[in-house]
């Protein structure tokens, strides 16, 4: 029979395989429309323009949707490693490692077994695994919320010699969140810790033990300069960002005021379904394990496990933290499954504490190993599928832009109609153009040769005169590539 140490080694091996696979996959598939390619292109423009204050959605179009912290890190990665998929995704991978370390170090204060369980549970979550290498702002927000929630708790209950440092991490986490996603961090952190404080009548202690005045001043010092500079540089930013992105996006279904895309309308309560999907495979394995263990305990006459009295305050805190995103977004009109991400560290800590009370750690470690390997296999399959010929053009125009580059021997323009995907802007390094109105296509017939990428569903709606002069070259996903113009059409080159 394997010892506890041997089963822990199996969990560590599962973690190493999973994290190694995620790291190696960072450059293994194209940036996806619309989120990944959008944020990567904004970061590329930030580096190209040298403007570290205003994120730009396109030349002369500021991006008011998010603060710049994630764009800063991605642009810095581009400057060091070049403009490519690996560099675009690496900052989010490193941010995920940071969240993992915060969870590991916190759980280590209880036991190594509990820390290992928390880390495995966090790493194996489907959302954590995907977000750890996706160009988004959500992982940076998760760093901020985890810092804030950990700092608050350990600033009150940590080792006496380290409480002051942890308390300052609370305010640092708020600053990170405000620069990563905005005032949302104040809700996601303030809601659970505020409820915990009130329910446990700890208001006086919380006020005395945390440096609220000095900490708030530090947050303002770190955050306010960018918010002021952003409004000065592009007036109107604060109104759109605070009211549009933090009110209408969440309470107005199908909000039509989104300047940068389509609002994601979903039925009320969808966030709970997203939470179940975000925690796969654990949302399947853990209930099954609980049922089997409970059945075995009853057969053996073992009493149900109870939470020690000294651990109940932390358990309540973690429960409130875990529920905060789902409760807050239950009645939101526009949501994504990534909104669950800030709850994953607390869920990992909460479940790890429950697993640590099981009398046989070996059985727990076998469960953790199974979940990690299942996650690794499913993720490997996901990456492989994105590189299959029939899926290479799924939600990306990388191959289309590469095909254009192979054909473009005359420095002809690449024009998209009726919209230009973010991936086209990124992979063409901002050179791809856009025509939104059909009338704007007519001058192409008499001008120099142009490559025209038309959304396949819109081909039939093209003006007859334009349609008659198109030379079909290839189809890539949702777009068909044509040539048009007075010059001699290029000889089709093989698709890269």
C-alpha angles and dihedrals in degrees: 000000000000119000124233090256092053092051090048088055089055090054091049090050090051090051092048092050093047096047093042091051091049092050094048091048095057092096097027100096137027126273108267129232130272115008103023097042092043095054093041091052092048089052092047090052090048090056094041095049095038089227108139094170105057120042107217123216089194135339107306092002113100119211108231096170101092141015116255108250096101091043090051092054094046093046089050089051090051091052091054102036105022130253104302142115095267093053091045093054101036097084091057091049091052090046089053090052088052092053089048092052092050090053094044094049092048094050092045087070085073104036143317091247092054092047092051091049092050092050093047093047092050096045094047096054110112093227093048091049094050096040090050088074105024123104100241140120094238098084091053088051089051089056089054097047093045092050091048097047094044092045093051094051099041091041085065103031107020128105111305091238093054104037095096092052092048091048089057089051087062092062092041088055091053090051091050091050093048090053094042103046109349134238091347088089090063089059098042092049100029097051098059098035091045092051091046091051093050097043092050095041092235099137095115094048093046091052093048100043101045123064095235099165098043092039093051090050090052090050090051091047091053098041112026097066092063095045091050093045092048092054092046093049095046112017113214095042097112094049094051095040098046100036102027102037097033102037116018094037090061105032103032112072112223090004106205096199095079105126096195109042145326122317114241106239115195135165117266112272095028089122089074091057089048089051091055091050092044092058098048131161090026093053086065102033100045098053089047091049092047091052094049094045093047090050091050092047092052091050090051093045093244115157118239115269115260132200113250112245093242091057098050098086091055091045091054090048092052092046091053091046091049093050098044099086095043094046093045094049097040092099096031116125097209119040143149129204089247088073087079092062098093089059096055097082092053092045089052092050092045096050092041089057090052092048091049089063091060110108094226113054090181091067090048092051092050089054091049092048091050093051093048094049091047090052091048093050094047093047092048088052090050093053093045091050091055089059096050112114093242092053102036091100096045109132093340139083096203094118093043091055090046090050090051090051091053092051098040104096094142100051091252120172125255111224127187124207132230094351137003115231117228090241090059090055092048099046093043089049089239095309098111112100132208136221114190102180125062091226089062090065095064096079089056090072094066099030131083118298113292134184109230122198109196125188101250094232090055097052093091091054095057118116111270092239091054094043092054092058099047120114112204114229109164146322120240115183111295093355134073118207118220137168121226136170143081096286126089108283114249121253107255112255124210114274108257 
